[in-house]
Structures are given as structure tokens and as C-alpha cells.
Amino acid sequence: MRHIPVIVVAGTHSGCGKTTLASGLMAALAARGLAVQPFKVGPDFIDPTHHSAICGRTSRNLDPFMMGEAGVRETFVRTSAGADIAVVEGAMGLFDGLEGTDTASTAHVAKILDAPVLLVVDAGGASRSVHAMIRGYAGFDPAVRVAGTILNRIGSPRHLAMIEETKTLPIFGGIPRRKDLVVESRHLGLAMAAETGMMARFGAVVEETCDLSGIIDLARSAPPLPAPAESPARPEAGVRVGVANDAAFCFYYADNLDRFVRAGAEPVFFSPMTDRLPDVDALYLGGGYPELHAEALSSSRCREDVRRAVDDGMPVYAECGGLVYLTDRLTTDEEDYPMAGVLPAAAEMTGRIQALGYVEARVAGGAPVLAPGSAFRGHEYHYSRLDCARDARFALELLRGRGIDAGRDGLIAQNAVGQYTHAYFPEGFAERLVEAAGAYRRT
């Protein structure tokens, strides 16, 4: 058993200030010299970049739909090793889960970890009525331990005093309105951490206005969790997997990258915008913002390197932005940019969301990097669409989700596959790509 002090920062709803408060709490705890392990509920790629920058430890996703409950516990306990405290940022409202259920909600994760919940409440424009909301959330599911609150958008000290007069749960802080601390957003969410350091600046506000010692004591009240079983070490496979990692390709689940290492591969990070293709045996192209960097991607010689590598038989696995990069061209703002020209399709940015939600996929076959008949879960969120060739072949059938074309995903060309689905790798997924990389290296 391992005792890991943990607090789940949840919100009453999206937009209540949960992300800012969670990041500020992480920054304040780190400023006190604590080793803080950050987590994010759900399939979010952007908030974890802020967490990681603040804490100096890689933020991890906790998603029961994609990972399963045992997977949530395993990732939490394994990656919290060496940390003094763990902070879990929730998603949406506390009880908002898959299709109106509890599944994959912040409450679900809190129950899996048996962790106390700190509820962020937007108190703007209310005083005593805030307690009616708090009592509703605290009593809605007795299995969820809503142990305290932080009140956001407090108008004045008198406003906070009025609310504290009739409190029903401990209030660990009252955050004043701060219009000067705002993180800009774009079509897929907030700006990435590399583009702004605003989140870390909120740590001083949390230190000044919140009972940080009380929050630490609350986190310590979490009970121990079973230690995960040790995974047997695999011998090094002697292969190198190139991982696109820059402003255009930056959406990765940290657990997926860990799985490549555990499968015996060496990840080699590079930028398709500025680098030539490194000496690697396979490629993993994640999602991100190729549409914002289309000119740089099209002018880089890396796209020609990638096309030649695919023609040579290199295994390539690409998701969302990586899928777009592998097409013939990308149209954005009525301009055409040549892409890698690997997959038989053209991509176009649109002005609205084309797909958003969880995905369940089954591998129908045809792609060496995907085991036929295997299944996995993931998430899709994109504004682009693909116009595929009539004879296009697809590796995936979706039981849930849209994919590239009406439930088909995983466009195939030689040993390359590109899909809109951001997959959370199940057991054997990374090993399959590493085996394909090894076969390519031997030839």
C-alpha cells in the first residue's frame, strides 16, 4: 500500500475557474518546496502542459473510459512515486460524465482514488445562495467526499464575509476577480504552456488568499492505495521511434510514450517544421496544430523525407494533426499547402467542429502497426475534414465516434496509418509498432 496525499480540484461547471485555481494551487505548493505530481481528468492535452511546466513533473491523464478503473489507479500510484502531494484537476462539472452518466466524470475519478474533493464555486453575484449550491453538490452522491470549497470571483472582503457567515462546508479560500490573469484561447482550447506562463503567476494569488496548510492537511486525509504490480523489464529492442514534438505536433498521452520505452524502444523527438527526419525505424506523429504552422511544414524538407521513408516501408502511426500532415495537401484560409503526400486524401480546415467525443475502435486489418481484431478506446476533437480517394482503404471500424468517414478511421498507405482518433494505447499496442520497427530495421 502507498499513501499519497491527494486533492481533487473540481468545479460546479465549466468556466467557474477550476483550471486557473488548480494550476495556481500547484504553483503555490511547488513554491513551498513540495514535489507536486499533477493530473488531469479526461482526454485533455492542453491543461497538462501547464501543469507540467508549473510542477516540473509530467502531468498525466486519468480517464476511466479510456483506461479503465484499474488503469486510473495504476497510473496514479506509479507516477506519484517521489511526490509529496498529488493535485488532480477535474473536467467540466463535478458529476458530468459520459452521455449524462457518472462514467469518466471527475466524481468517478475521485471515487476510484478515494480522494477528497475541493469544489471551486463561482460566487460572483451571489452570497448566501452559494451554500444551496454547495449543499447540493456535497449531498448528490454520498460516495464522493466533497470536503471543502474555494470561492472564486469574490467582489470584496465584505462579500466573502457574508458568505462565510452561514457556511456549511469549510471554505479554504476566496479568490478576488482578476481580469489581468487570463490565458488566451483558440479553437481547440487554451494556449499551450510554451506560449504563456500566465497560469504559474496565479500561484501567488492562491498563496495569499487560500488556506494552503489546510488544503495540504485535507490531501493527507486520503487513504493509502494498493501499489501496482511491477511490470517485467523487456530487453531493449534496438529500435528508435521518431516522435514529432513541436508547436504543430504536441498532443500526446504521457502513458503512451512510456509504453514505447517499456516495449524496448528509444523515442527520438524532432520537429517536422525545422528538422530533417532523424535516423529512426518508425514514426509516431501526434495531434496538434498543423493548420497554424502549415507554411513552415510545407516548406520543410522533412515532409519529403517522410514520404521517401514510407515508400521505403517504414512503419508510421499518425493521429489527428499527424493524419493531416500525411495527406496530399492542407487547405486553410483558402490557401493550399503541400503536405507529406503519403495518404490518398486532401485535408481542409472548416469553421466548425467536425467531431468531438469518445471513440471505441476495432482494427479491421490492413495496417501492420495495428493488430487485426484488436480494440482500443480514445477521443476525437477536430475542425478539419478529409476528402479521400475513392479507393481509400481504412483500418478501423468505429463502434463509437465518427472518424474520417462515417465510422471508418485509420487511412492506410503501405505501412503507414493515419486516424483522427487519439488512442490511449492498450497492452500490446506499442509493442506492435516496435515489432514493425524492428522488422523494418532488419530489412
Secondary structure, 3 states (H helix, E strand, C coil): CECCCEEEEEECCCCCCHHHHHHHHHHHHHHCCCCEEEEEECCCCCHHHHHHHHHCCCCEEECHHHHHHHHHHHHHHHHCCCCCEEEEEEEEECCCCHHHCCCCCHHHHHHHHCCCEEEEEECCCCCCHHHHHHHHHHHHCCCCCEEEEEEEEECCHHHHHHHHCCCCCCEEEEEECCCCCCCCEECCEECCHHHCCHHHHHHHHHHHHECHHHHHHHHHCCCCECCCCCCCCCCCCCCEEEEECCCCEEECCHHHHHHHHHCCCEEEEECCCCCCCCCCCEEEECEECHHHHHHHHHHCCHHHHHHHHHHCCCCEEEECHHHHHHCCEEEECCEEEECCCCCCEEEEECCCCCEEEEEEEEECCCCCCCCCCCEEEEEEEECEEEEECCCCCEEEEEEECCECECCEEEEEECCEEEECCEEECCCCHHHHHHHHHHHHHHC
